[in-house]
Amino acid sequence: RRTDPELRGPGQVAAIARFETEYGNLRTALRRAVDARDEDEALVLVHSLLWYWQMRDLRTDALHWARAAAALGPDPFAPPAAPVVPLHEPCTAAPPPLSEEQRW
């Protein structure tokens, strides 16, 4: 997370070296996040790695992990949930289902 911004500045060479050194650990972290269905962590890791994947032409990894992380959340193209049936009268318009004796 901290190294990702360095890929776009004067520390780029050092940042690439750090990503390459830690790439196995980063993939393990991604795998664990996906296996644990931790959508937030998986998306943060994918976002942090996108520029590195782009620079190193790792399209297969980028596509695989982006799809795996996206699959953890809801389908953005799914139809919306059915609307709730409106109440035609307030809940106080009818007496409670208990008898007078049961209420006291």
C-alpha positions, 0 to 999 in steps of 0.5 A, spaced: 500 500 500 505 504 501 509 502 495 504 503 490 505 511 490 512 510 489 511 507 482 509 514 479 515 518 482 522 518 482 523 512 487 520 508 481 526 503 480 526 502 488 519 500 488 519 496 482 525 492 486 520 492 492 514 489 488 518 484 485 522 481 492 515 481 495 511 479 489 510 472 492 507 474 499 503 479 495 500 473 491 499 469 498 495 475 501 491 476 495 489 468 495 488 469 502 483 475 502 479 471 496 479 465 500 476 468 506 471 472 502 474 479 504 472 483 499 475 490 502 482 487 502 482 483 496 480 490 492 485 494 496 491 489 494 488 489 487 488 496 486 495 497 489 498 492 484 494 494 478 500 499 476 505 494 477 502 489 473 501 494 468 508 496 468 511 489 468 505 486 462 502 481 467 495 482 464 494 475 466 495 476 473 491 482 473 485 479 470 485 473 474 485 477 481 481 483 479 476 478 477 476 474 483 476 480 487 470 483 483 466 476 484 466 477 492 461 483 491 454 483 489 453 483 481 453 490 479 448 488 473 443 484 477 436 487 477 434 491 483 431 487 489 423 487 489 420 493 492 417 493 499 409 492 498 407 499 501 403 499 508 396 501 506 394 503 513 398 505 519 400 499 524 396 503 529 389 503 525 388 495 527 387 493 534 393 488 537 392 481 536 392 480 543 385 479 547 384 485 553 386 480 558 392 478 555 394 485 554 394 486 562 
